[in-house]
Amino acid sequence: MSTRQLVSASVGFEAARQVTILPEGHRSRSLHGHSFLATVRADLPVGWGPFPGGEVEELRRRLERCAKPLDYALLNNTLTQPTDENLARWIRHGLETDFGVPGIQQVGIQSTQHSGVDLDASGQAHVWRRYRFQAAHRLPNVPMGHKCGRMHGHGFEVILHANQDLGERDLSVDYDHLDEVWAPFHMQLNYQCLNEIVGLDNPTSEVISAWLWQRLKPQLPELSWVTVYETGSCGANFDGSRYRIWKEMTLDSAVRLKHASADSPLRAIHGHPYTLRLHLSAELDAMMGWTVDFGDVKTLFDPIFKAIDHQPLYEIADLADGDTASLAAWVLAKGRAVLPQLDRVDVYETRGSGGIVSTNADDELIPV
């Protein structure tokens, strides 16, 4: 099985800015501040890091050095229009030209808990905004005894991703415009029984994402993905033609990196509260309204999860090493044996820093 491997790293910085390109009266024209999070994902060549398995820490170190001039600074002193898009471009340029980072596939800037921009390898910016609604639903076609057949509720979350193919413009879709587009749907969905809404008689995450896409796309031509979180750990993406789902879990495991230098703390036994995310892709089952049952994912993957959760990973004989990319590759291989729809695994040792392994060389880094 051929795979594609990416390394991800994130750093935070505190900064103030004024975005004067916005219309008069817009609140972001005034001086204000954010706790930003910058993330870079790169397809790094073999041998780029200080040692095999040391790529995440090295990428994080270079990103931290690149972003240092922005920390506790007025961003307008560095960028005339310090929009999220322009910050992402500035960081990408700095990493490539000043810090020798090749193969950058994505640079993300998250300026609030609920909004940000992901700049892809071609320079297109995907602006995203997160929304929440409270609702009840039941799945009418599940087998007898399935818990989702009972009426129950969720705090659903929706992320709208809009790609305006910027052509290096300063600002694409204003977050306020996304708010305006979303507002009628919030009114329609919030504090409702979804089964009673036309078109949502079988309201799975996949069905909800497609239902929203069909109604949002005419109003928001830039719409590139709709993401629906059913719970904090699972949900679905839809891009107008393809469905993808994910299941996220955490594991607390001990690790050491066998190729680290003798004086490196990474060679010693240490540990992480890993975030593990499984991505699956399949055709929609017209009757069930899902690609794969989240319950089946959890049940089938559980033996693999138990083999690595609260375990010393360095004692697993067929795990190449304890770095996140090696662990992601191991999980992908084991997982596909029981879940053939599994095509990508993300493993993060800290927020935004880890490894991504995918079976598809052209896989888009769908924001989740």
Buried (B, 14 or more C-beta within 10 A) or exposed (E): EEBBBBBBBBBBBEBBBBBBBBEEEEEBBEEEEBEBBBBBBBBBEEEBBBBBBBBBBBBBBBBBBBBEBBEEBBBBEBBEBBBBBBBBBBBBEBBBEEBEBEBBBBBBBBBBEBBBBBBBBEBBBBBBBBBEBEBBBBBEBBEEEEEBBEEEEBEBBBBBBBBBEBEEBBBBBBBBBBBEBBEEBEEEBEEBBBBEBEEBBBBBBBBBBBBBBEBBBEEBEBBBBBBBBBBEBBBBBBBEEBBBBBBBBEBEBBBBBBBBEEEBEBBEEEBBEBBBBBBBBBEBBEEBBBBBBBBEBBEBBEEBBEBBBEBBBBEBEEBBBBBBBBBBBBBBBBBBEBBEBBBBBBBBBBEBBBBBBBBEEEBBBBBB
